[in-house]
Amino acid sequence: MVRYVDPFIAFCDDTLCRPNDGNRLFYSDDDHLNGGGTHRLIETFPEEFRWVFAR
């Protein structure tokens, strides 16, 4: 089984992709998430990450 998550949902709205949420940065450079970005993904897709790590 494969599950797909769209990371844009976690970082972007209809007009803009943001590098932060006002409290924490999401990227360590132009292409890589830092710890804050990783936490944002986990917060946005908790069921998908539970599924992955339960195996």
C-alpha positions in Angstrom: 0.0 0.0 0.0 1.2 3.5 -0.8 0.0 6.7 0.8 0.6 10.1 -0.7 0.8 13.4 1.1 1.0 16.8 -0.6 3.5 18.9 1.4 2.1 22.0 -0.2 -0.9 21.7 2.1 1.3 22.1 5.1 3.2 25.2 3.9 1.1 27.0 1.3 -2.2 28.7 0.9 -4.0 29.7 -2.3 -1.4 32.5 -3.0 1.8 31.9 -1.1 4.1 29.3 0.3 5.5 30.5 3.6 9.0 29.6 5.0 7.7 30.1 8.6 4.5 30.4 10.7 5.6 33.5 12.6 7.1 31.4 15.4 9.3 28.9 13.7 11.2 28.5 10.5 10.5 25.5 8.2 13.5 25.3 6.0 17.3 25.0 6.6 18.0 26.1 3.0 16.1 26.5 -0.3 15.2 22.8 -0.5 15.4 21.1 2.9 13.2 21.1 5.9 14.6 21.7 9.3 13.1 20.4 12.6 10.3 23.0 12.5 9.3 22.0 9.0 9.4 18.3 9.9 7.1 19.0 12.9 4.8 21.0 10.6 4.4 18.0 8.3 3.8 15.6 11.2 1.2 18.0 12.6 -0.5 18.3 9.2 -0.5 14.6 8.4 -0.6 12.8 11.8 -2.5 9.7 10.6 -0.1 9.1 7.7 3.0 9.3 9.9 1.4 7.0 12.5 0.8 4.5 9.6 4.4 4.8 8.5 6.0 4.4 11.9 3.7 1.7 13.1 5.2 -0.8 10.7 
